[in-house]
Amino acid sequence: MRAKNLRRLLYLAGFIALLVYLIRQGEEGGLPIQRDRLGYLAVSGVITDSEELVDDIELLAAHPHVRGLILRVDSPGGGVAPSQEIHAALRRFQEQDGKPVVVSMGNVAASGGYYIACGADMIVANPGTLTGSIGVVMHFTQFRDLLDHLGVHAEAIKSGIYKDIGSPTREMTDEERALLEEVLNNVHGQFVAAIVAGRDLPEETVRAVADGRIFSGEQAKERGLVDELGGLRDAIRLAGALTGLGESPELLRPQEGRVRRLRELLDGSVLRQLLPAPSLQGLCFLYRY
């Protein structure tokens, strides 16, 4: 009996050791590589969180055989903070590690998707890519009239006059609207400043198009918001030229590795993906088309 238990413990210890080894390999960007490559990452869907993508950017930045990064963006934007965090990680990748970033825009790279893209060295968009939508929005839902119709009344006890700002059970006051607009304009200015710095454009030029309007990729190029027209392969060739890796560089894709899937399963990320995504409504500023 003791011998059987001992064998079980040895099997368990071996299994744990194997998992630790695989996870450590995943931290190094998947299987060890001996040739220089481009890192490849993708931003898709509504941007609600930045942690995993920022980790991947830092992982590739530290990898000795990664010479640059291709970032495929297909997103209508999302939360302000995660968009800014991803943008900042791309800037660190370039400035601290001296590695170029080329963004390839897919169907949509608007609002927060464009905020992320403007942190790259080069932006490549398809002629029909939907981009732009440079601006900030905050959504509120009002159901005061419905409550009145139902004979339901809501009251709030608050420590300050602005504590329940945005309440769906009452009309917004002029003072509250002015306060929110002041904060919103500040966040909008941060978006403009990121484009001015990333695209090397005059502020007045950026503000002239930073009113929420959308552009095709072709229109965006005419306004200096993107550099080249083309698809993903064109972006890869451009990145290959910037890094000296040639027209067909090999790619390192940490998001697609089986090791990453294993690590996500172990830390619960897969389960989180199966649950409903967090809402980006209410008292929340959005870089969102």
N, C-alpha and C positions, 0 to 999 in steps of 0.2 A: 504493500500500500504506500509506504514511504517512497519507494522507488518510483511509483507512478506519479505521485505528487511532485517529486523532484523533477521528473521529465516535463511535467506540465509547467513548472516554474521556469525551466530552461527554455522551453518553447516560447513562453510569454516574454522572457527576457530577450530572446533572439528577435521576436517580432517587434518589440519596442525599439530595440537597437536599429532594426531595419527602417522603422518609421522615422526615427531621429536622423538617420543617414539621408533618407529621401528628402525630408524637410530641409535639411541643411543644403542639400544639392539645389533644392528649389530656391533657397535664399541666394544662391549664386547664379540664378538665372536659368535653371534647368540643368541639363547634362553639361559637363565641362566642355568647353570649346577651345580649340587651339588656333583658330584663324580669326582675323578681325572681321567684324560684322556690323550691321546696323541694328539697333534695337527697333522693335515694332510694337506699338501700343494702339489701342482704339478707345475712343470715347463715343458711346452710343446711347441714345435714349435721353430721358430727362435726367439732368445732373442733380442728384440728391445727396451724394456723399463723395468725398475725395480721398479717403484714407487709403484704399487699395491702390488706386492709380498713382498717388504720390509715392507710395512704397515701391511700386514698380519703376517709376522714374528714377528714384534714388538707387534702386537695385541695378539698373542699367548704367547709371552714371558711375557707379563704383566698379563696374565690371571692366577688367583690363583689356578685353578684346572687343568692347563696344566702342565704335568710333563716332557714332551719331545716332539720331533718333528720328524715325518716321512716326508721326502721330496722325491716325485717321480719325477725323471728327465727323460724326453724323448725329447731331444733337440739336434740338431746338432751344437749348439752354436749360436753366433751372435755378437752383439756389445761388445767391450772391456769394456767400462764404466759400462753398466748395469750388465754385468757378475761380475765385481768386486764389485759393490754395493750389489748385492745379496749375494755374498761370505762374504763380511764384515758383513752383517746383521746376517748371520748364526754364524759367530764367536762371535758376541756380544751376541747372544742368548745363546751360550755355556758359555762364559767367565763371562759375567755380571750377568746372571740369573742362571748359574749352571745347565742348562738343556741340556741333550744329544740330538744330532741330528743324525739320521740314514738316509742315502740316499738309495733309491731303484732305480736302473737303469732299464729303459724300453728297447725299441728297440735300441735307440741311446742316448748316453750321451757323446758326443764328443766335443772337443775344449772348447768353453765357457761352455757347459754342464758339462764337466769334471772339469773345473775351479771352478764352483759352488760346485760340489760334493766333491772336495778335502778339503772343509772347514768343512766337517762333522766328527763326532767321528768315524763312521763306514760306509763303503760303501758295499752294496750288489748288485751284478750284475748277470744277467742271463748268463749262459755259452756262449750264442750267442749274447749277447749285443754288439753293435758296440761302442767302446769307444776309448780314446786316442786322436789322432789328436792334440797333444800338440804343438801349434805354433801360429803364427800370419800371417795374409795375408792382403794385400791391393790390390784391383783390380783397373785397369785403362782401359778405352776404348779409342782406337785410331781410328779416322776416317779422318786423314789428307789426306790419298791417295784418299778417296772418295771425299773430298772437291776439291782436285786438279783435279780429273776427271770431276767434275761438273763446274769447273772454279770459285770456291768460295774460297776466301782467308780471313783468320781471323787475326786480329792484336790485341795486348793488350798493353795498357799503364799502367805501374806498378811502384810502389814506391820502389821496391827492386827486386833484380834478382830472388828471390825465390817466389815472390808473386803469380805467376800463375803456381806454381809447379803442375804437374799432368794434365796440359792442354791437352784436347783430340785433339787439332788442330795442335800440333807440336810434334816433337820427344823430348823425355826427354834427358837432358844433363847428362854427367857423374857426374858432381857435384851434380845435383839434385838427381840422383839415390843414390849416396853415402850418402847424407843427410837423405833421407828416410830410407835407410837401417840402419843407425845409430839409428834413432828413433825407428824403428821396432825392432831392437835387444834389445833396452832398455825395450820395452813393453814385448818382449819375456822373458827377464830376470825376469820381474815381475811375469809372469806365472810360471816360474821355481821356483822362491822363494816361491810362494804360495803352490806349491806341496811339496817342501822340508819341509816347516813348517807344513803343514797339514798332510802329510803322514810320517813324521819323517824319511825321506830317505836322504842319502848323495847327495849333489848337482851333483857330477859326475855321479851317478846312474840315476838321473832324466834327466840330459842333454843327456845321451846316448840314451834315447828314446824320447826326446823332439824335434824331427825333422819332425813332422807332420804325422808320420806313425799312422795307426789305428790298434787296437787290438780287438780281441774277449774278452768277459768277462773272459773267461778261461785263455787267454794269459795275460790279465791285472793282474789277481790274481797272476800268476807266477812271475810277475815283481813287485809286491807290490803296484800296483796302486789301487786295490780293496781288501777288507778283506774277503768276503764270496761270494759263488755262491748260487744263489737262486732267488726267485721271491718276489713279494710284500709281500705276507703272511709271508715269512721267515724274511723279514726286520721288519715287525710289531712284530713278536715274539721276535726278537733280541732286539728291542726297549723296548718291555714289560719287558724283563729280565733286561735291563739296568736301568729301572725306577722303578722296583719292582711292576709293574702293572700286571704281569702274562702273559701267552701266548696269551690271547685274549683280549687285552685292548680295551676299547671304544675309538673311534676317534672323534675329533672335527674338522669339515671341513668348515672353514669360506668361502672358495671359492664357495661352493655349496649351501649356504643358500639362501632362497628366499629374506631375508632382503638385502643381498649383491646385488642381481639382482635389487631390488627396488632402492637402493642407486646409482647403476651404471646408471640406467635410469634417475634418477634425476640430476646427475652431468654430463651427456652426454657421459659416457663411452661406453654405448651400441652403440650409434651413431658412436663413433670413431672406434669401432670394425667393423662396416659395411663399413667404408671407406678403401681405399687401405692402406696397411701397409707402413710406411716410408721406403725408399730405404736405403740399407746398402752398397751402392756402392760409388765410387769416393774417395775423400780424407777422408778415414775413416778406421782405423785399426779394424780388425775383429779377434775374437777368433771363427772361423767358419770352420766347416768341409766342 
